[in-house]
Amino acid sequence: MKMKIVYVTPSLYWAGGLERVITLKANYLSEQYNYDVYIILTDGKNKKPYFSLSSNLNIINLDINFDDLYGKPLWRRVILYFLKQYIFKRRLTTCLKKLNPDITVSTLRREINFINSIRDGSIKIGEIHVNRINYREFSQEKIPIFLKKLFGKLWMKQLISKIRKLDKFVVLTNEDKHTWNEIDSNKILTIHNPTSFSSLQSSSCEEKRVIAVGRYTYQKGFDLLVEAWKLVVDKHPDWSLHVYGEGNRAELEKRVNELDLNKSFMVNGRTDSIIEKYLESSIFVLSSRYEGFGMVLTEAMSCGVPPVSFACPSGPRDIITHGVDGLLVENGNIHQLAENICILIENEDLRKVMGGNARESVKRFRKEEIMAEWKQLFEELMSSRS
């Protein structure tokens, strides 16, 4: 009899890391392991999934529409949130009892507040896609700082109480795993994200191009990168840096103009030819203030492009071996970032060696390797219950 797996996540129409990973894993489980896989969504009922879904998958949209809350006054959002949460619990409970899955996987969004109380007979797993420190921030709320800290502390306490009731809790990095001291060590484990693709070709590391990839948000630290690049290009004016991503580029473009970097710092939109862009580049740079994992690092490395990265929480320390397949620098240190980019610019042989090492080391993140870990976990949990 097929193992039945259910994923619960908000939506699939965004081009985010969570959506990409859930799609990749669900596709693989259904196609390679012949599991019966369902994805239960709360939002985006009439929106096309951003990433291609296998025809073997079963998609159920509960049509809760939490996205409707954004942009409304705080007091109204609170009222509507609790109303929608009540509806969500009722519909998800009905759905799970009807499906009767073997395993239900929560992405630790709104369902974590009640999923352990749903008596559908399934094993409950929680998987977190960001690091603990940055999991829930109230930076966008217009409330006093002391209240933000209070809400954050209370919210984390509640979250931990819910995680403790899960059958298993999966984090993305060993670095992040060590921050969850309140969770039983037998309940928590690390399973990294799989690389979203592999390239048959490798960068020559000879082009005078540096690449960065990510959404244009505060998290990705492109405001720090542009300052570092000013230091780099003053020494190496024949090199260029190309950034690719979605989002509002206006602030970054303004700063590029102010620093007179228009000819060397290229601010681009998202591209459907990202593998080609990696292969055209000789250095990858990650300037993020924080990550959940940092899939762009594994993407670049799979193309033989050596990375220079902030040692931000969390991901880069799990992925990069400093001095072997890339370079790690102090998180947020602009001067160190510039200096290490210059080290690779000035040492072509080192670039090529690190690029080759990166291509080899990143093979441990291939989807075949990572999905075998998930299969083992599922089978062990099922075996322990029988």
C-alpha positions as a Markdown table, in Angstrom:
| # | Residue | x | y | z |
|---|---|---|---|---|
| 1 | Met | 0.0 | 0.0 | 0.0 |
| 2 | Lys | 1.3 | 3.5 | -0.9 |
| 3 | Met | 2.5 | 5.7 | 1.9 |
| 4 | Lys | 0.3 | 8.8 | 2.0 |
| 5 | Ile | 2.1 | 12.1 | 2.8 |
| 6 | Val | 0.4 | 15.5 | 3.3 |
| 7 | Tyr | 2.2 | 18.8 | 3.2 |
| 8 | Val | 0.5 | 21.9 | 4.7 |
| 9 | Thr | 1.8 | 25.2 | 3.5 |
| 10 | Pro | 0.3 | 28.6 | 2.7 |
| 11 | Ser | 0.6 | 28.8 | -1.1 |
| 12 | Leu | 2.6 | 27.8 | -4.2 |
| 13 | Tyr | 2.3 | 30.9 | -6.4 |
| 14 | Trp | 5.2 | 32.8 | -5.0 |
| 15 | Ala | 8.8 | 32.3 | -6.4 |
| 16 | Gly | 10.2 | 31.8 | -2.9 |
| 17 | Gly | 12.5 | 29.2 | -1.4 |
| 18 | Leu | 9.8 | 27.5 | 0.6 |
| 19 | Glu | 7.6 | 27.1 | -2.5 |
| 20 | Arg | 10.5 | 25.8 | -4.6 |
| 21 | Val | 11.6 | 23.2 | -2.0 |
| 22 | Ile | 8.1 | 21.9 | -1.2 |
| 23 | Thr | 7.4 | 21.5 | -4.9 |
| 24 | Leu | 10.7 | 19.7 | -5.5 |
| 25 | Lys | 10.3 | 17.3 | -2.6 |
| 26 | Ala | 6.6 | 16.6 | -3.3 |
| 27 | Asn | 7.4 | 15.9 | -7.0 |
| 28 | Tyr | 10.3 | 13.6 | -6.1 |
| 29 | Leu | 8.3 | 11.6 | -3.5 |
| 30 | Ser | 5.4 | 11.0 | -5.9 |
| 31 | Glu | 7.5 | 10.3 | -9.0 |
| 32 | Gln | 10.5 | 8.4 | -7.6 |
| 33 | Tyr | 9.1 | 6.7 | -4.5 |
| 34 | Asn | 5.5 | 6.4 | -5.8 |
| 35 | Tyr | 4.1 | 8.0 | -2.6 |
| 36 | Asp | 0.6 | 9.3 | -2.5 |
| 37 | Val | 1.3 | 13.0 | -1.9 |
| 38 | Tyr | -1.1 | 15.8 | -1.1 |
| 39 | Ile | -0.4 | 19.5 | -0.7 |
| 40 | Ile | -2.9 | 21.5 | 1.3 |
| 41 | Leu | -2.9 | 25.2 | 0.8 |
| 42 | Thr | -4.7 | 28.2 | 2.4 |
| 43 | Asp | -4.1 | 30.9 | -0.2 |
| 44 | Gly | -3.9 | 31.5 | -4.0 |
| 45 | Lys | -6.8 | 29.3 | -5.0 |
| 46 | Asn | -7.1 | 30.7 | -8.6 |
| 47 | Lys | -3.4 | 31.5 | -9.0 |
| 48 | Lys | -1.0 | 29.3 | -11.0 |
| 49 | Pro | 1.8 | 27.6 | -9.0 |
| 50 | Tyr | 5.1 | 29.2 | -9.8 |
| 51 | Phe | 7.0 | 26.0 | -10.1 |
| 52 | Ser | 5.9 | 23.0 | -12.2 |
| 53 | Leu | 4.0 | 20.4 | -10.3 |
| 54 | Ser | 3.9 | 16.7 | -11.1 |
| 55 | Ser | 0.6 | 15.4 | -12.5 |
| 56 | Asn | 0.9 | 12.7 | -9.7 |
| 57 | Leu | 0.3 | 15.3 | -7.0 |
| 58 | Asn | -3.0 | 16.1 | -5.3 |
| 59 | Ile | -3.5 | 19.8 | -4.6 |
| 60 | Ile | -6.2 | 20.9 | -2.1 |
| 61 | Asn | -6.9 | 24.6 | -1.5 |
| 62 | Leu | -8.9 | 25.4 | 1.6 |
| 63 | Asp | -9.5 | 28.9 | 0.4 |
| 64 | Ile | -8.8 | 30.7 | 3.7 |
| 65 | Asn | -7.0 | 33.7 | 2.1 |
| 66 | Phe | -4.8 | 34.9 | 4.9 |
| 67 | Asp | -3.2 | 37.2 | 2.2 |
| 68 | Asp | -6.2 | 39.4 | 2.5 |
| 69 | Leu | -5.0 | 40.6 | 5.9 |
| 70 | Tyr | -2.0 | 42.5 | 4.5 |
| 71 | Gly | -2.5 | 46.2 | 4.2 |
| 72 | Lys | -5.3 | 46.4 | 6.7 |
| 73 | Pro | -5.1 | 48.3 | 10.1 |
| 74 | Leu | -3.6 | 46.2 | 12.9 |
| 75 | Trp | -6.8 | 46.0 | 14.9 |
| 76 | Arg | -8.7 | 44.7 | 11.9 |
| 77 | Arg | -6.0 | 42.2 | 11.0 |
| 78 | Val | -6.1 | 40.8 | 14.5 |
| 79 | Ile | -9.9 | 40.2 | 14.4 |
| 80 | Leu | -9.9 | 38.8 | 10.9 |
| 81 | Tyr | -6.9 | 36.6 | 11.7 |
| 82 | Phe | -8.6 | 34.8 | 14.6 |
| 83 | Leu | -11.7 | 34.4 | 12.4 |
| 84 | Lys | -9.7 | 32.9 | 9.6 |
| 85 | Gln | -7.7 | 30.7 | 11.9 |
| 86 | Tyr | -11.0 | 29.3 | 13.3 |
| 87 | Ile | -12.2 | 28.5 | 9.8 |
| 88 | Phe | -8.7 | 27.1 | 8.9 |
| 89 | Lys | -8.8 | 24.7 | 11.8 |
| 90 | Arg | -12.2 | 23.4 | 11.0 |
| 91 | Arg | -11.5 | 22.8 | 7.3 |
| 92 | Leu | -8.0 | 21.3 | 7.8 |
| 93 | Thr | -9.4 | 18.9 | 10.5 |
| 94 | Thr | -12.2 | 17.8 | 8.1 |
| 95 | Cys | -9.7 | 17.4 | 5.3 |
| 96 | Leu | -7.1 | 15.3 | 7.2 |
| 97 | Lys | -9.8 | 13.1 | 8.7 |
| 98 | Lys | -11.1 | 12.4 | 5.2 |
| 99 | Leu | -7.6 | 11.8 | 3.7 |
| 100 | Asn | -6.4 | 9.7 | 6.7 |
| 101 | Pro | -2.7 | 10.3 | 5.8 |
| 102 | Asp | 0.2 | 8.3 | 7.2 |
| 103 | Ile | 2.3 | 11.5 | 7.8 |
| 104 | Thr | 1.4 | 15.1 | 7.9 |
| 105 | Val | 4.2 | 17.7 | 7.4 |
| 106 | Ser | 3.6 | 21.2 | 8.7 |
| 107 | Thr | 5.8 | 24.0 | 7.4 |
| 108 | Leu | 5.3 | 25.7 | 10.8 |
| 109 | Arg | 3.0 | 28.4 | 9.6 |
| 110 | Arg | -0.4 | 29.0 | 11.0 |
| 111 | Glu | -1.3 | 25.3 | 11.3 |
| 112 | Ile | 1.3 | 24.7 | 13.9 |
| 113 | Asn | -1.0 | 26.3 | 16.5 |
| 114 | Phe | -3.5 | 23.4 | 16.3 |
| 115 | Ile | -2.2 | 20.6 | 14.1 |
| 116 | Asn | -1.2 | 18.4 | 17.1 |
| 117 | Ser | -4.8 | 18.4 | 18.3 |
| 118 | Ile | -6.2 | 17.0 | 15.1 |
| 119 | Arg | -6.9 | 13.3 | 15.7 |
| 120 | Asp | -6.6 | 12.0 | 12.2 |
| 121 | Gly | -4.1 | 9.2 | 13.1 |
| 122 | Ser | -1.2 | 10.7 | 11.2 |
| 123 | Ile | 2.4 | 11.2 | 12.4 |
| 124 | Lys | 3.1 | 14.9 | 12.7 |
| 125 | Ile | 6.4 | 16.4 | 11.4 |
| 126 | Gly | 7.3 | 20.1 | 11.5 |
| 127 | Glu | 9.9 | 21.4 | 9.1 |
| 128 | Ile | 11.2 | 25.0 | 9.5 |
| 129 | His | 12.5 | 26.9 | 6.5 |
| 130 | Val | 14.2 | 29.9 | 8.3 |
| 131 | Asn | 16.6 | 30.1 | 11.2 |
| 132 | Arg | 15.3 | 30.4 | 14.7 |
| 133 | Ile | 16.7 | 33.9 | 15.3 |
| 134 | Asn | 14.8 | 35.4 | 12.3 |
| 135 | Tyr | 11.8 | 33.1 | 12.3 |
| 136 | Arg | 9.2 | 35.7 | 13.5 |
| 137 | Glu | 10.1 | 39.3 | 13.4 |
| 138 | Phe | 7.8 | 42.2 | 14.2 |
| 139 | Ser | 9.9 | 44.8 | 12.4 |
| 140 | Gln | 7.1 | 45.9 | 10.1 |
| 141 | Glu | 4.6 | 46.6 | 12.9 |
| 142 | Lys | 4.3 | 50.2 | 14.1 |
| 143 | Ile | 4.4 | 49.4 | 17.8 |
| 144 | Pro | 6.9 | 50.2 | 20.5 |
| 145 | Ile | 10.1 | 48.2 | 20.5 |
| 146 | Phe | 9.5 | 46.8 | 24.0 |
| 147 | Leu | 6.2 | 45.4 | 22.9 |
| 148 | Lys | 7.8 | 43.9 | 19.8 |
| 149 | Lys | 10.3 | 42.1 | 22.1 |
| 150 | Leu | 7.5 | 41.0 | 24.5 |
| 151 | Phe | 5.4 | 39.7 | 21.7 |
| 152 | Gly | 8.4 | 37.9 | 20.2 |
| 153 | Lys | 9.3 | 36.2 | 23.5 |
| 154 | Leu | 5.7 | 35.1 | 24.1 |
| 155 | Trp | 5.2 | 33.9 | 20.6 |
| 156 | Met | 8.5 | 31.8 | 20.7 |
| 157 | Lys | 7.4 | 30.3 | 24.0 |
| 158 | Gln | 4.1 | 29.2 | 22.5 |
| 159 | Leu | 5.9 | 27.9 | 19.3 |
| 160 | Ile | 8.3 | 25.8 | 21.4 |
| 161 | Ser | 5.4 | 24.2 | 23.3 |
| 162 | Lys | 3.8 | 23.2 | 20.0 |
| 163 | Ile | 7.0 | 21.9 | 18.5 |
| 164 | Arg | 7.5 | 19.6 | 21.6 |
| 165 | Lys | 4.3 | 17.9 | 20.8 |
| 166 | Leu | 5.4 | 17.0 | 17.2 |
| 167 | Asp | 6.7 | 13.5 | 16.4 |
| 168 | Lys | 9.7 | 15.0 | 14.7 |
| 169 | Phe | 11.1 | 18.5 | 14.1 |
| 170 | Val | 13.4 | 19.0 | 11.1 |
| 171 | Val | 15.7 | 22.0 | 10.7 |
| 172 | Leu | 17.8 | 23.0 | 7.7 |
| 173 | Thr | 21.2 | 23.4 | 9.2 |
| 174 | Asn | 23.3 | 22.0 | 12.0 |
| 175 | Glu | 24.1 | 25.6 | 13.0 |
| 176 | Asp | 20.4 | 26.3 | 13.6 |
| 177 | Lys | 19.8 | 22.9 | 15.3 |
| 178 | His | 22.0 | 24.0 | 18.2 |
| 179 | Thr | 19.8 | 27.0 | 18.9 |
| 180 | Trp | 16.8 | 24.8 | 19.7 |
| 181 | Asn | 18.0 | 23.7 | 23.2 |
| 182 | Glu | 14.5 | 23.3 | 24.5 |
| 183 | Ile | 13.7 | 20.5 | 22.1 |
| 184 | Asp | 14.5 | 16.9 | 23.0 |
| 185 | Ser | 17.6 | 15.9 | 21.0 |
| 186 | Asn | 15.9 | 12.7 | 19.9 |
| 187 | Lys | 13.1 | 14.7 | 18.3 |
| 188 | Ile | 15.1 | 17.2 | 16.3 |
| 189 | Leu | 17.3 | 16.5 | 13.3 |
| 190 | Thr | 18.9 | 18.3 | 10.3 |
| 191 | Ile | 18.0 | 17.6 | 6.7 |
| 192 | His | 19.4 | 20.2 | 4.4 |
| 193 | Asn | 17.6 | 21.6 | 1.4 |
| 194 | Pro | 18.3 | 19.8 | -1.9 |
| 195 | Thr | 19.9 | 21.7 | -4.8 |
| 196 | Ser | 17.1 | 22.8 | -7.2 |
| 197 | Phe | 19.2 | 21.8 | -10.3 |
| 198 | Ser | 22.6 | 20.4 | -11.4 |
| 199 | Ser | 24.7 | 21.7 | -14.3 |
| 200 | Leu | 26.5 | 19.4 | -16.7 |
| 201 | Gln | 28.9 | 22.3 | -17.4 |
| 202 | Ser | 31.2 | 24.2 | -15.1 |
| 203 | Ser | 32.3 | 27.8 | -15.1 |
| 204 | Ser | 35.8 | 28.4 | -16.5 |
| 205 | Cys | 36.2 | 31.0 | -13.7 |
| 206 | Glu | 38.0 | 33.2 | -16.3 |
| 207 | Glu | 35.4 | 35.9 | -17.0 |
| 208 | Lys | 35.7 | 39.1 | -15.0 |
| 209 | Arg | 32.2 | 38.8 | -13.7 |
| 210 | Val | 30.8 | 38.4 | -10.2 |
| 211 | Ile | 27.2 | 37.3 | -9.6 |
| 212 | Ala | 24.7 | 37.7 | -6.8 |
| 213 | Val | 21.2 | 36.3 | -6.7 |
| 214 | Gly | 18.2 | 37.0 | -4.5 |
| 215 | Arg | 15.1 | 39.0 | -3.8 |
| 216 | Tyr | 15.6 | 42.8 | -3.4 |
| 217 | Thr | 14.9 | 42.8 | 0.3 |
| 218 | Tyr | 16.7 | 44.0 | 3.5 |
| 219 | Gln | 17.5 | 40.3 | 4.3 |
| 220 | Lys | 19.6 | 39.9 | 1.2 |
| 221 | Gly | 21.9 | 42.7 | 2.1 |
| 222 | Phe | 22.5 | 44.2 | -1.4 |
| 223 | Asp | 22.8 | 47.6 | 0.3 |
| 224 | Leu | 25.9 | 46.2 | 2.0 |
| 225 | Leu | 27.1 | 44.6 | -1.2 |
| 226 | Val | 27.0 | 47.8 | -3.2 |
| 227 | Glu | 29.2 | 49.5 | -0.5 |
| 228 | Ala | 31.7 | 46.5 | -0.6 |
| 229 | Trp | 31.7 | 46.6 | -4.4 |
| 230 | Lys | 32.8 | 50.3 | -4.4 |
| 231 | Leu | 35.9 | 49.2 | -2.6 |
| 232 | Val | 36.4 | 46.3 | -5.0 |
| 233 | Val | 36.0 | 48.3 | -8.2 |
| 234 | Asp | 38.4 | 51.0 | -7.1 |
| 235 | Lys | 41.1 | 48.3 | -7.2 |
| 236 | His | 39.7 | 46.3 | -10.1 |
| 237 | Pro | 37.7 | 48.6 | -12.5 |
| 238 | Asp | 37.7 | 46.0 | -15.3 |
| 239 | Trp | 35.4 | 43.7 | -13.2 |
| 240 | Ser | 31.6 | 43.8 | -13.1 |
| 241 | Leu | 29.0 | 42.5 | -10.6 |
| 242 | His | 25.6 | 41.3 | -11.8 |
| 243 | Val | 22.7 | 41.0 | -9.4 |
| 244 | Tyr | 19.5 | 39.0 | -10.4 |
| 245 | Gly | 16.3 | 38.9 | -8.5 |
| 246 | Glu | 12.7 | 40.0 | -8.0 |
| 247 | Gly | 11.3 | 42.9 | -6.0 |
| 248 | Asn | 11.7 | 46.6 | -5.8 |
| 249 | Arg | 15.1 | 47.7 | -7.1 |
| 250 | Ala | 14.7 | 51.4 | -6.8 |
| 251 | Glu | 16.6 | 52.0 | -3.6 |
| 252 | Leu | 19.5 | 49.8 | -4.7 |
| 253 | Glu | 19.6 | 51.5 | -8.2 |
| 254 | Lys | 19.6 | 54.9 | -6.4 |
| 255 | Arg | 22.7 | 54.0 | -4.3 |
| 256 | Val | 24.5 | 52.6 | -7.4 |
| 257 | Asn | 24.0 | 55.9 | -9.1 |
| 258 | Glu | 25.2 | 57.9 | -6.0 |
| 259 | Leu | 28.4 | 55.8 | -5.9 |
| 260 | Asp | 28.9 | 56.2 | -9.7 |
| 261 | Leu | 28.9 | 52.4 | -10.2 |
| 262 | Asn | 26.5 | 52.3 | -13.1 |
| 263 | Lys | 29.1 | 50.7 | -15.4 |
| 264 | Ser | 30.2 | 47.9 | -13.1 |
| 265 | Phe | 27.2 | 47.1 | -10.7 |
| 266 | Met | 24.3 | 45.8 | -12.8 |
| 267 | Val | 20.9 | 45.5 | -11.1 |
| 268 | Asn | 18.8 | 43.0 | -13.1 |
| 269 | Gly | 15.4 | 41.5 | -12.7 |
| 270 | Arg | 14.7 | 37.8 | -12.4 |
| 271 | Thr | 16.1 | 35.6 | -15.2 |
| 272 | Asp | 14.9 | 32.2 | -16.5 |
| 273 | Ser | 18.5 | 31.5 | -17.6 |
| 274 | Ile | 20.2 | 31.5 | -14.2 |
| 275 | Ile | 22.4 | 28.5 | -15.0 |
| 276 | Glu | 23.8 | 30.4 | -17.9 |
| 277 | Lys | 24.4 | 33.4 | -15.7 |
| 278 | Tyr | 26.3 | 31.3 | -13.2 |
| 279 | Leu | 28.4 | 29.7 | -15.9 |
| 280 | Glu | 29.3 | 33.2 | -17.2 |
| 281 | Ser | 30.6 | 34.2 | -13.8 |
| 282 | Ser | 33.8 | 33.5 | -11.9 |
| 283 | Ile | 32.8 | 34.4 | -8.3 |
| 284 | Phe | 29.5 | 34.2 | -6.4 |
| 285 | Val | 28.8 | 36.6 | -3.5 |
| 286 | Leu | 26.2 | 36.2 | -0.8 |
| 287 | Ser | 25.7 | 39.4 | 1.3 |
| 288 | Ser | 22.6 | 38.2 | 3.3 |
| 289 | Arg | 22.1 | 39.4 | 6.8 |
| 290 | Tyr | 20.5 | 36.0 | 7.5 |
| 291 | Glu | 19.3 | 32.9 | 5.6 |
| 292 | Gly | 17.3 | 29.8 | 6.3 |
| 293 | Phe | 19.7 | 27.7 | 4.3 |
| 294 | Gly | 21.0 | 29.7 | 1.3 |
| 295 | Met | 20.1 | 27.6 | -1.8 |
| 296 | Val | 21.7 | 30.1 | -4.1 |
| 297 | Leu | 25.1 | 29.1 | -2.6 |
| 298 | Thr | 24.5 | 25.5 | -3.6 |
| 299 | Glu | 23.3 | 26.5 | -7.0 |
| 300 | Ala | 26.4 | 28.6 | -7.8 |
| 301 | Met | 28.7 | 25.9 | -6.4 |
| 302 | Ser | 27.1 | 23.2 | -8.5 |
| 303 | Cys | 28.1 | 25.3 | -11.5 |
| 304 | Gly | 31.7 | 25.5 | -10.3 |
| 305 | Val | 31.5 | 29.1 | -9.1 |
| 306 | Pro | 33.4 | 29.7 | -5.9 |
| 307 | Pro | 31.5 | 31.7 | -3.3 |
| 308 | Val | 32.4 | 34.6 | -1.0 |
| 309 | Ser | 29.8 | 34.8 | 1.7 |
| 310 | Phe | 28.9 | 36.5 | 5.0 |
| 311 | Ala | 28.9 | 33.8 | 7.8 |
| 312 | Cys | 25.3 | 34.8 | 8.5 |
| 313 | Pro | 22.9 | 32.7 | 10.5 |
| 314 | Ser | 22.3 | 30.2 | 9.1 |
| 315 | Gly | 23.4 | 28.1 | 6.2 |
| 316 | Pro | 26.8 | 29.3 | 4.8 |
| 317 | Arg | 28.7 | 27.6 | 7.6 |
| 318 | Asp | 27.0 | 24.3 | 6.8 |
| 319 | Ile | 27.7 | 24.7 | 3.1 |
| 320 | Ile | 31.1 | 26.3 | 2.7 |
| 321 | Thr | 34.4 | 25.0 | 4.0 |
| 322 | His | 36.4 | 28.2 | 4.4 |
| 323 | Gly | 39.5 | 28.2 | 2.2 |
| 324 | Val | 38.6 | 25.0 | 0.4 |
| 325 | Asp | 35.5 | 25.5 | -1.6 |
| 326 | Gly | 34.8 | 29.2 | -0.8 |
| 327 | Leu | 35.5 | 32.0 | 1.6 |
| 328 | Leu | 33.5 | 33.0 | 4.7 |
| 329 | Val | 33.7 | 36.5 | 6.2 |
| 330 | Glu | 32.4 | 38.1 | 9.4 |
| 331 | Asn | 28.7 | 38.7 | 9.0 |
| 332 | Gly | 28.0 | 42.3 | 8.0 |
| 333 | Asn | 31.7 | 43.2 | 7.6 |
| 334 | Ile | 31.8 | 45.2 | 4.4 |
| 335 | His | 35.6 | 45.6 | 4.3 |
| 336 | Gln | 36.2 | 41.9 | 4.8 |
| 337 | Leu | 33.7 | 41.1 | 2.1 |
| 338 | Ala | 35.5 | 43.4 | -0.4 |
| 339 | Glu | 38.9 | 42.0 | 0.6 |
| 340 | Asn | 37.9 | 38.4 | 0.1 |
| 341 | Ile | 36.3 | 39.2 | -3.3 |
| 342 | Cys | 39.6 | 40.8 | -4.2 |
| 343 | Ile | 41.5 | 37.7 | -3.1 |
| 344 | Leu | 39.6 | 35.6 | -5.7 |
| 345 | Ile | 39.8 | 38.3 | -8.3 |
| 346 | Glu | 43.6 | 38.5 | -7.9 |
| 347 | Asn | 44.2 | 34.8 | -7.9 |
| 348 | Glu | 42.8 | 33.0 | -10.9 |
| 349 | Asp | 44.4 | 29.7 | -10.0 |
| 350 | Leu | 42.8 | 29.8 | -6.6 |
| 351 | Arg | 39.4 | 30.6 | -8.1 |
| 352 | Lys | 39.6 | 27.6 | -10.4 |
| 353 | Val | 40.7 | 25.2 | -7.6 |
| 354 | Met | 37.9 | 26.5 | -5.3 |
| 355 | Gly | 35.4 | 26.3 | -8.1 |
| 356 | Gly | 36.3 | 22.7 | -8.7 |
| 357 | Asn | 36.2 | 21.9 | -5.0 |
| 358 | Ala | 32.8 | 23.6 | -4.7 |
| 359 | Arg | 31.4 | 21.6 | -7.6 |
| 360 | Glu | 32.4 | 18.4 | -5.8 |
| 361 | Ser | 31.5 | 19.3 | -2.3 |
| 362 | Val | 28.0 | 20.4 | -3.2 |
| 363 | Lys | 27.1 | 17.0 | -4.5 |
| 364 | Arg | 26.1 | 16.0 | -1.0 |
| 365 | Phe | 23.1 | 18.3 | -1.5 |
| 366 | Arg | 21.8 | 16.6 | -4.6 |
| 367 | Lys | 18.1 | 15.8 | -4.5 |
| 368 | Glu | 18.8 | 12.1 | -4.7 |
| 369 | Glu | 20.9 | 12.3 | -1.5 |
| 370 | Ile | 18.6 | 14.6 | 0.4 |
| 371 | Met | 15.4 | 12.8 | -0.5 |
| 372 | Ala | 16.9 | 9.5 | 0.6 |
| 373 | Glu | 17.2 | 11.1 | 4.0 |
| 374 | Trp | 13.5 | 12.0 | 4.0 |
| 375 | Lys | 12.5 | 8.5 | 2.8 |
| 376 | Gln | 14.5 | 7.0 | 5.7 |
| 377 | Leu | 12.9 | 9.3 | 8.2 |
| 378 | Phe | 9.4 | 8.5 | 7.0 |
| 379 | Glu | 10.0 | 4.8 | 7.0 |
| 380 | Glu | 11.6 | 4.9 | 10.5 |
| 381 | Leu | 8.6 | 6.8 | 11.9 |
| 382 | Met | 6.1 | 4.4 | 10.3 |
| 383 | Ser | 8.1 | 1.4 | 11.5 |
| 384 | Ser | 8.2 | 2.7 | 15.1 |
| 385 | Arg | 4.4 | 3.2 | 15.1 |
| 386 | Ser | 3.6 | -0.3 | 13.8 |
